[in-house]
Amino acid sequence: MSDSIAGLAQSIVSNQSAATRESMQTTFIRKQGDSDRAIAQLLQQSADQQKAVLPEGQGALVDRKV
């Protein structure tokens, strides 16, 4: 009986560990996505600023097409 209780306890601990690991991975992926979006926004702002200082018709390479 004590072997089955020990096995059950070990299984519970293992499942909790896996759930914690998955939760941490999900959080990491979410934060990575947030970071990627922030970088993309900064790049777009930079492109917009570069376009703003160029003479008319000279911003073709940084023009954003919507």
PDB file of N, CA, C and O in Angstrom:
ATOM      1  N   MET A   1       0.821  -1.193   0.000  1.00  0.00           N
ATOM      2  CA  MET A   1       0.000   0.000   0.000  1.00  0.00           C
ATOM      3  C   MET A   1       0.860   1.250   0.000  1.00  0.00           C
ATOM      4  O   MET A   1       0.555   2.211  -0.706  1.00  0.00           O
ATOM      5  N   SER A   2       1.935   1.251   0.784  1.00  0.00           N
ATOM      6  CA  SER A   2       2.777   2.446   0.846  1.00  0.00           C
ATOM      7  C   SER A   2       3.485   2.673  -0.488  1.00  0.00           C
ATOM      8  O   SER A   2       3.794   3.813  -0.838  1.00  0.00           O
ATOM      9  N   ASP A   3       3.744   1.599  -1.235  1.00  0.00           N
ATOM     10  CA  ASP A   3       4.344   1.773  -2.564  1.00  0.00           C
ATOM     11  C   ASP A   3       3.382   2.487  -3.510  1.00  0.00           C
ATOM     12  O   ASP A   3       3.798   3.335  -4.299  1.00  0.00           O
ATOM     13  N   SER A   4       2.105   2.145  -3.431  1.00  0.00           N
ATOM     14  CA  SER A   4       1.143   2.799  -4.318  1.00  0.00           C
ATOM     15  C   SER A   4       0.939   4.258  -3.920  1.00  0.00           C
ATOM     16  O   SER A   4       0.727   5.110  -4.783  1.00  0.00           O
ATOM     17  N   ILE A   5       1.002   4.555  -2.617  1.00  0.00           N
ATOM     18  CA  ILE A   5       0.880   5.943  -2.161  1.00  0.00           C
ATOM     19  C   ILE A   5       2.103   6.738  -2.616  1.00  0.00           C
ATOM     20  O   ILE A   5       1.976   7.876  -3.070  1.00  0.00           O
ATOM     21  N   ALA A   6       3.286   6.137  -2.493  1.00  0.00           N
ATOM     22  CA  ALA A   6       4.506   6.805  -2.939  1.00  0.00           C
ATOM     23  C   ALA A   6       4.462   7.029  -4.441  1.00  0.00           C
ATOM     24  O   ALA A   6       4.866   8.088  -4.922  1.00  0.00           O
ATOM     25  N   GLY A   7       3.976   6.047  -5.183  1.00  0.00           N
ATOM     26  CA  GLY A   7       3.856   6.192  -6.630  1.00  0.00           C
ATOM     27  C   GLY A   7       2.871   7.283  -7.007  1.00  0.00           C
ATOM     28  O   GLY A   7       3.114   8.055  -7.934  1.00  0.00           O
ATOM     29  N   LEU A   8       1.758   7.347  -6.288  1.00  0.00           N
ATOM     30  CA  LEU A   8       0.756   8.380  -6.531  1.00  0.00           C
ATOM     31  C   LEU A   8       1.329   9.763  -6.222  1.00  0.00           C
ATOM     32  O   LEU A   8       1.135  10.706  -6.989  1.00  0.00           O
ATOM     33  N   ALA A   9       2.032   9.878  -5.104  1.00  0.00           N
ATOM     34  CA  ALA A   9       2.643  11.157  -4.726  1.00  0.00           C
ATOM     35  C   ALA A   9       3.672  11.587  -5.764  1.00  0.00           C
ATOM     36  O   ALA A   9       3.746  12.761  -6.129  1.00  0.00           O
ATOM     37  N   GLN A  10       4.461  10.630  -6.234  1.00  0.00           N
ATOM     38  CA  GLN A  10       5.467  10.946  -7.247  1.00  0.00           C
ATOM     39  C   GLN A  10       4.794  11.401  -8.548  1.00  0.00           C
ATOM     40  O   GLN A  10       5.276  12.319  -9.212  1.00  0.00           O
ATOM     41  N   SER A  11       3.704  10.767  -8.899  1.00  0.00           N
ATOM     42  CA  SER A  11       2.961  11.141 -10.101  1.00  0.00           C
ATOM     43  C   SER A  11       2.391  12.559  -9.978  1.00  0.00           C
ATOM     44  O   SER A  11       2.438  13.338 -10.930  1.00  0.00           O
ATOM     45  N   ILE A  12       1.858  12.882  -8.809  1.00  0.00           N
ATOM     46  CA  ILE A  12       1.304  14.222  -8.577  1.00  0.00           C
ATOM     47  C   ILE A  12       2.395  15.280  -8.687  1.00  0.00           C
ATOM     48  O   ILE A  12       2.202  16.318  -9.321  1.00  0.00           O
ATOM     49  N   VAL A  13       3.531  15.015  -8.073  1.00  0.00           N
ATOM     50  CA  VAL A  13       4.650  15.961  -8.126  1.00  0.00           C
ATOM     51  C   VAL A  13       5.131  16.129  -9.563  1.00  0.00           C
ATOM     52  O   VAL A  13       5.422  17.243 -10.000  1.00  0.00           O
ATOM     53  N   SER A  14       5.213  15.041 -10.281  1.00  0.00           N
ATOM     54  CA  SER A  14       5.642  15.099 -11.678  1.00  0.00           C
ATOM     55  C   SER A  14       4.668  15.911 -12.524  1.00  0.00           C
ATOM     56  O   SER A  14       5.086  16.711 -13.361  1.00  0.00           O
ATOM     57  N   ASN A  15       3.378  15.707 -12.309  1.00  0.00           N
ATOM     58  CA  ASN A  15       2.366  16.465 -13.056  1.00  0.00           C
ATOM     59  C   ASN A  15       2.419  17.948 -12.721  1.00  0.00           C
ATOM     60  O   ASN A  15       2.280  18.791 -13.607  1.00  0.00           O
ATOM     61  N   GLN A  16       2.619  18.273 -11.452  1.00  0.00           N
ATOM     62  CA  GLN A  16       2.726  19.677 -11.050  1.00  0.00           C
ATOM     63  C   GLN A  16       3.958  20.324 -11.673  1.00  0.00           C
ATOM     64  O   GLN A  16       3.914  21.477 -12.101  1.00  0.00           O
ATOM     65  N   SER A  17       5.043  19.583 -11.721  1.00  0.00           N
ATOM     66  CA  SER A  17       6.272  20.090 -12.317  1.00  0.00           C
ATOM     67  C   SER A  17       6.069  20.370 -13.802  1.00  0.00           C
ATOM     68  O   SER A  17       6.504  21.405 -14.308  1.00  0.00           O
ATOM     69  N   ALA A  18       5.418  19.460 -14.491  1.00  0.00           N
ATOM     70  CA  ALA A  18       5.147  19.647 -15.919  1.00  0.00           C
ATOM     71  C   ALA A  18       4.226  20.847 -16.141  1.00  0.00           C
ATOM     72  O   ALA A  18       4.439  21.624 -17.072  1.00  0.00           O
ATOM     73  N   ALA A  19       3.217  21.004 -15.306  1.00  0.00           N
ATOM     74  CA  ALA A  19       2.293  22.126 -15.442  1.00  0.00           C
ATOM     75  C   ALA A  19       3.009  23.455 -15.189  1.00  0.00           C
ATOM     76  O   ALA A  19       2.761  24.439 -15.886  1.00  0.00           O
ATOM     77  N   THR A  20       3.888  23.480 -14.202  1.00  0.00           N
ATOM     78  CA  THR A  20       4.663  24.696 -13.907  1.00  0.00           C
ATOM     79  C   THR A  20       5.577  25.038 -15.070  1.00  0.00           C
ATOM     80  O   THR A  20       5.676  26.197 -15.473  1.00  0.00           O
ATOM     81  N   ARG A  21       6.239  24.030 -15.605  1.00  0.00           N
ATOM     82  CA  ARG A  21       7.140  24.238 -16.743  1.00  0.00           C
ATOM     83  C   ARG A  21       6.369  24.790 -17.947  1.00  0.00           C
ATOM     84  O   ARG A  21       6.828  25.730 -18.597  1.00  0.00           O
ATOM     85  N   GLU A  22       5.214  24.217 -18.243  1.00  0.00           N
ATOM     86  CA  GLU A  22       4.397  24.688 -19.363  1.00  0.00           C
ATOM     87  C   GLU A  22       3.910  26.113 -19.136  1.00  0.00           C
ATOM     88  O   GLU A  22       3.871  26.915 -20.069  1.00  0.00           O
ATOM     89  N   SER A  23       3.544  26.425 -17.914  1.00  0.00           N
ATOM     90  CA  SER A  23       3.100  27.778 -17.586  1.00  0.00           C
ATOM     91  C   SER A  23       4.232  28.782 -17.788  1.00  0.00           C
ATOM     92  O   SER A  23       4.013  29.869 -18.323  1.00  0.00           O
ATOM     93  N   MET A  24       5.423  28.425 -17.368  1.00  0.00           N
ATOM     94  CA  MET A  24       6.580  29.303 -17.531  1.00  0.00           C
ATOM     95  C   MET A  24       6.914  29.485 -19.012  1.00  0.00           C
ATOM     96  O   MET A  24       7.257  30.587 -19.440  1.00  0.00           O
ATOM     97  N   GLN A  25       6.817  28.418 -19.787  1.00  0.00           N
ATOM     98  CA  GLN A  25       7.087  28.516 -21.221  1.00  0.00           C
ATOM     99  C   GLN A  25       6.065  29.423 -21.901  1.00  0.00           C
ATOM    100  O   GLN A  25       6.419  30.231 -22.760  1.00  0.00           O
ATOM    101  N   THR A  26       4.808  29.289 -21.519  1.00  0.00           N
ATOM    102  CA  THR A  26       3.758  30.131 -22.086  1.00  0.00           C
ATOM    103  C   THR A  26       4.012  31.598 -21.759  1.00  0.00           C
ATOM    104  O   THR A  26       3.867  32.463 -22.622  1.00  0.00           O
ATOM    105  N   THR A  27       4.387  31.873 -20.530  1.00  0.00           N
ATOM    106  CA  THR A  27       4.691  33.243 -20.120  1.00  0.00           C
ATOM    107  C   THR A  27       5.875  33.788 -20.909  1.00  0.00           C
ATOM    108  O   THR A  27       5.851  34.932 -21.363  1.00  0.00           O
ATOM    109  N   PHE A  28       6.910  32.967 -21.072  1.00  0.00           N
ATOM    110  CA  PHE A  28       8.087  33.388 -21.822  1.00  0.00           C
ATOM    111  C   PHE A  28       7.720  33.706 -23.270  1.00  0.00           C
ATOM    112  O   PHE A  28       8.152  34.725 -23.808  1.00  0.00           O
ATOM    113  N   ILE A  29       6.933  32.849 -23.897  1.00  0.00           N
ATOM    114  CA  ILE A  29       6.535  33.065 -25.288  1.00  0.00           C
ATOM    115  C   ILE A  29       5.701  34.337 -25.417  1.00  0.00           C
ATOM    116  O   ILE A  29       5.871  35.098 -26.370  1.00  0.00           O
ATOM    117  N   ARG A  30       4.807  34.567 -24.465  1.00  0.00           N
ATOM    118  CA  ARG A  30       3.984  35.780 -24.485  1.00  0.00           C
ATOM    119  C   ARG A  30       4.863  37.026 -24.367  1.00  0.00           C
ATOM    120  O   ARG A  30       4.658  38.000 -25.092  1.00  0.00           O
ATOM    121  N   LYS A  31       5.837  36.997 -23.459  1.00  0.00           N
ATOM    122  CA  LYS A  31       6.722  38.150 -23.282  1.00  0.00           C
ATOM    123  C   LYS A  31       7.604  38.354 -24.507  1.00  0.00           C
ATOM    124  O   LYS A  31       7.899  39.490 -24.879  1.00  0.00           O
ATOM    125  N   GLN A  32       8.023  37.262 -25.130  1.00  0.00           N
ATOM    126  CA  GLN A  32       8.827  37.366 -26.348  1.00  0.00           C
ATOM    127  C   GLN A  32       8.007  38.017 -27.456  1.00  0.00           C
ATOM    128  O   GLN A  32       8.521  38.846 -28.207  1.00  0.00           O
ATOM    129  N   GLY A  33       6.735  37.642 -27.557  1.00  0.00           N
ATOM    130  CA  GLY A  33       5.849  38.252 -28.547  1.00  0.00           C
ATOM    131  C   GLY A  33       5.663  39.740 -28.297  1.00  0.00           C
ATOM    132  O   GLY A  33       5.680  40.539 -29.233  1.00  0.00           O
ATOM    133  N   ASP A  34       5.486  40.109 -27.037  1.00  0.00           N
ATOM    134  CA  ASP A  34       5.354  41.531 -26.683  1.00  0.00           C
ATOM    135  C   ASP A  34       6.614  42.301 -27.077  1.00  0.00           C
ATOM    136  O   ASP A  34       6.541  43.407 -27.611  1.00  0.00           O
ATOM    137  N   SER A  35       7.760  41.699 -26.804  1.00  0.00           N
ATOM    138  CA  SER A  35       9.035  42.323 -27.142  1.00  0.00           C
ATOM    139  C   SER A  35       9.185  42.478 -28.650  1.00  0.00           C
ATOM    140  O   SER A  35       9.626  43.522 -29.129  1.00  0.00           O
ATOM    141  N   ASP A  36       8.821  41.447 -29.392  1.00  0.00           N
ATOM    142  CA  ASP A  36       8.907  41.510 -30.851  1.00  0.00           C
ATOM    143  C   ASP A  36       8.005  42.605 -31.415  1.00  0.00           C
ATOM    144  O   ASP A  36       8.393  43.321 -32.338  1.00  0.00           O
ATOM    145  N   ARG A  37       6.804  42.732 -30.858  1.00  0.00           N
ATOM    146  CA  ARG A  37       5.889  43.783 -31.318  1.00  0.00           C
ATOM    147  C   ARG A  37       6.455  45.176 -31.013  1.00  0.00           C
ATOM    148  O   ARG A  37       6.337  46.090 -31.829  1.00  0.00           O
ATOM    149  N   ALA A  38       7.063  45.330 -29.848  1.00  0.00           N
ATOM    150  CA  ALA A  38       7.650  46.626 -29.478  1.00  0.00           C
ATOM    151  C   ALA A  38       8.803  46.975 -30.416  1.00  0.00           C
ATOM    152  O   ALA A  38       8.945  48.130 -30.818  1.00  0.00           O
ATOM    153  N   ILE A  39       9.618  45.996 -30.763  1.00  0.00           N
ATOM    154  CA  ILE A  39      10.730  46.244 -31.686  1.00  0.00           C
ATOM    155  C   ILE A  39      10.196  46.630 -33.062  1.00  0.00           C
ATOM    156  O   ILE A  39      10.708  47.557 -33.690  1.00  0.00           O
ATOM    157  N   ALA A  40       9.174  45.926 -33.529  1.00  0.00           N
ATOM    158  CA  ALA A  40       8.575  46.251 -34.826  1.00  0.00           C
ATOM    159  C   ALA A  40       8.019  47.668 -34.821  1.00  0.00           C
ATOM    160  O   ALA A  40       8.146  48.391 -35.810  1.00  0.00           O
ATOM    161  N   GLN A  41       7.410  48.062 -33.724  1.00  0.00           N
ATOM    162  CA  GLN A  41       6.862  49.422 -33.615  1.00  0.00           C
ATOM    163  C   GLN A  41       7.986  50.459 -33.650  1.00  0.00           C
ATOM    164  O   GLN A  41       7.855  51.489 -34.312  1.00  0.00           O
ATOM    165  N   LEU A  42       9.080  50.196 -32.949  1.00  0.00           N
ATOM    166  CA  LEU A  42      10.213  51.123 -32.969  1.00  0.00           C
ATOM    167  C   LEU A  42      10.806  51.240 -34.368  1.00  0.00           C
ATOM    168  O   LEU A  42      11.154  52.334 -34.812  1.00  0.00           O
ATOM    169  N   LEU A  43      10.919  50.113 -35.057  1.00  0.00           N
ATOM    170  CA  LEU A  43      11.432  50.145 -36.426  1.00  0.00           C
ATOM    171  C   LEU A  43      10.518  50.954 -37.342  1.00  0.00           C
ATOM    172  O   LEU A  43      10.991  51.721 -38.181  1.00  0.00           O
ATOM    173  N   GLN A  44       9.212  50.779 -37.176  1.00  0.00           N
ATOM    174  CA  GLN A  44       8.268  51.527 -37.999  1.00  0.00           C
ATOM    175  C   GLN A  44       8.360  53.017 -37.709  1.00  0.00           C
ATOM    176  O   GLN A  44       8.323  53.834 -38.629  1.00  0.00           O
ATOM    177  N   GLN A  45       8.481  53.378 -36.430  1.00  0.00           N
ATOM    178  CA  GLN A  45       8.625  54.792 -36.066  1.00  0.00           C
ATOM    179  C   GLN A  45       9.891  55.376 -36.684  1.00  0.00           C
ATOM    180  O   GLN A  45       9.888  56.499 -37.187  1.00  0.00           O
ATOM    181  N   SER A  46      10.961  54.607 -36.642  1.00  0.00           N
ATOM    182  CA  SER A  46      12.217  55.057 -37.226  1.00  0.00           C
ATOM    183  C   SER A  46      12.068  55.263 -38.729  1.00  0.00           C
ATOM    184  O   SER A  46      12.544  56.262 -39.268  1.00  0.00           O
ATOM    185  N   ALA A  47      11.415  54.334 -39.403  1.00  0.00           N
ATOM    186  CA  ALA A  47      11.188  54.469 -40.850  1.00  0.00           C
ATOM    187  C   ALA A  47      10.335  55.696 -41.144  1.00  0.00           C
ATOM    188  O   ALA A  47      10.604  56.435 -42.092  1.00  0.00           O
ATOM    189  N   ASP A  48       9.309  55.909 -40.331  1.00  0.00           N
ATOM    190  CA  ASP A  48       8.449  57.079 -40.524  1.00  0.00           C
ATOM    191  C   ASP A  48       9.236  58.375 -40.326  1.00  0.00           C
ATOM    192  O   ASP A  48       9.043  59.338 -41.068  1.00  0.00           O
ATOM    193  N   GLN A  49      10.112  58.399 -39.339  1.00  0.00           N
ATOM    194  CA  GLN A  49      10.915  59.592 -39.088  1.00  0.00           C
ATOM    195  C   GLN A  49      11.901  59.838 -40.232  1.00  0.00           C
ATOM    196  O   GLN A  49      12.110  60.979 -40.645  1.00  0.00           O
ATOM    197  N   GLN A  50      12.501  58.767 -40.737  1.00  0.00           N
ATOM    198  CA  GLN A  50      13.430  58.906 -41.861  1.00  0.00           C
ATOM    199  C   GLN A  50      12.707  59.445 -43.082  1.00  0.00           C
ATOM    200  O   GLN A  50      13.227  60.311 -43.787  1.00  0.00           O
ATOM    201  N   LYS A  51      11.520  58.939 -43.329  1.00  0.00           N
ATOM    202  CA  LYS A  51      10.735  59.397 -44.472  1.00  0.00           C
ATOM    203  C   LYS A  51      10.381  60.873 -44.308  1.00  0.00           C
ATOM    204  O   LYS A  51      10.386  61.626 -45.282  1.00  0.00           O
ATOM    205  N   ALA A  52      10.078  61.282 -43.093  1.00  0.00           N
ATOM    206  CA  ALA A  52       9.653  62.658 -42.840  1.00  0.00           C
ATOM    207  C   ALA A  52      10.751  63.667 -43.145  1.00  0.00           C
ATOM    208  O   ALA A  52      10.440  64.806 -43.494  1.00  0.00           O
ATOM    209  N   VAL A  53      12.016  63.299 -43.029  1.00  0.00           N
ATOM    210  CA  VAL A  53      13.101  64.255 -43.245  1.00  0.00           C
ATOM    211  C   VAL A  53      13.623  64.238 -44.680  1.00  0.00           C
ATOM    212  O   VAL A  53      14.460  65.068 -45.034  1.00  0.00           O
ATOM    213  N   LEU A  54      13.152  63.321 -45.505  1.00  0.00           N
ATOM    214  CA  LEU A  54      13.611  63.249 -46.887  1.00  0.00           C
ATOM    215  C   LEU A  54      12.786  64.169 -47.775  1.00  0.00           C
ATOM    216  O   LEU A  54      11.621  64.438 -47.482  1.00  0.00           O
ATOM    217  N   PRO A  55      13.380  64.649 -48.852  1.00  0.00           N
ATOM    218  CA  PRO A  55      12.621  65.447 -49.813  1.00  0.00           C
ATOM    219  C   PRO A  55      11.493  64.603 -50.422  1.00  0.00           C
ATOM    220  O   PRO A  55      11.570  63.375 -50.444  1.00  0.00           O
ATOM    221  N   GLU A  56      10.479  65.255 -50.901  1.00  0.00           N
ATOM    222  CA  GLU A  56       9.332  64.556 -51.465  1.00  0.00           C
ATOM    223  C   GLU A  56       9.768  63.606 -52.577  1.00  0.00           C
ATOM    224  O   GLU A  56      10.558  63.972 -53.447  1.00  0.00           O
ATOM    225  N   GLY A  57       9.244  62.384 -52.537  1.00  0.00           N
ATOM    226  CA  GLY A  57       9.565  61.388 -53.555  1.00  0.00           C
ATOM    227  C   GLY A  57      10.836  60.611 -53.288  1.00  0.00           C
ATOM    228  O   GLY A  57      11.171  59.703 -54.049  1.00  0.00           O
ATOM    229  N   GLN A  58      11.546  60.942 -52.234  1.00  0.00           N
ATOM    230  CA  GLN A  58      12.816  60.261 -51.947  1.00  0.00           C
ATOM    231  C   GLN A  58      12.704  59.159 -50.890  1.00  0.00           C
ATOM    232  O   GLN A  58      13.700  58.523 -50.547  1.00  0.00           O
ATOM    233  N   GLY A  59      11.499  58.937 -50.380  1.00  0.00           N
ATOM    234  CA  GLY A  59      11.341  57.939 -49.316  1.00  0.00           C
ATOM    235  C   GLY A  59      10.791  56.610 -49.790  1.00  0.00           C
ATOM    236  O   GLY A  59      10.181  55.882 -49.008  1.00  0.00           O
ATOM    237  N   ALA A  60      10.994  56.281 -51.048  1.00  0.00           N
ATOM    238  CA  ALA A  60      10.391  55.060 -51.616  1.00  0.00           C
ATOM    239  C   ALA A  60      10.808  53.801 -50.871  1.00  0.00           C
ATOM    240  O   ALA A  60       9.999  52.888 -50.705  1.00  0.00           O
ATOM    241  N   LEU A  61      12.032  53.737 -50.430  1.00  0.00           N
ATOM    242  CA  LEU A  61      12.495  52.525 -49.765  1.00  0.00           C
ATOM    243  C   LEU A  61      11.966  52.374 -48.352  1.00  0.00           C
ATOM    244  O   LEU A  61      11.957  51.268 -47.812  1.00  0.00           O
ATOM    245  N   VAL A  62      11.528  53.459 -47.746  1.00  0.00           N
ATOM    246  CA  VAL A  62      11.006  53.369 -46.384  1.00  0.00           C
ATOM    247  C   VAL A  62       9.503  53.633 -46.330  1.00  0.00           C
ATOM    248  O   VAL A  62       8.907  53.642 -45.254  1.00  0.00           O
ATOM    249  N   ASP A  63       8.899  53.847 -47.493  1.00  0.00           N
ATOM    250  CA  ASP A  63       7.455  54.047 -47.515  1.00  0.00           C
ATOM    251  C   ASP A  63       6.750  52.796 -47.056  1.00  0.00           C
ATOM    252  O   ASP A  63       7.118  51.685 -47.439  1.00  0.00           O
ATOM    253  N   ARG A  64       5.741  52.980 -46.239  1.00  0.00           N
ATOM    254  CA  ARG A  64       4.946  51.844 -45.761  1.00  0.00           C
ATOM    255  C   ARG A  64       3.696  51.784 -46.614  1.00  0.00           C
ATOM    256  O   ARG A  64       2.981  52.774 -46.770  1.00  0.00           O
ATOM    257  N   LYS A  65       3.447  50.622 -47.156  1.00  0.00           N
ATOM    258  CA  LYS A  65       2.241  50.431 -47.959  1.00  0.00           C
ATOM    259  C   LYS A  65       1.187  49.760 -47.105  1.00  0.00           C
ATOM    260  O   LYS A  65       1.436  48.713 -46.507  1.00  0.00           O
ATOM    261  N   VAL A  66       0.024  50.353 -47.049  1.00  0.00           N
ATOM    262  CA  VAL A  66      -1.063  49.831 -46.228  1.00  0.00           C
ATOM    263  C   VAL A  66      -2.075  49.164 -47.111  1.00  0.00           C
ATOM    264  O   VAL A  66      -3.081  48.651 -46.620  1.00  0.00           O
TER     265      VAL A  66
END
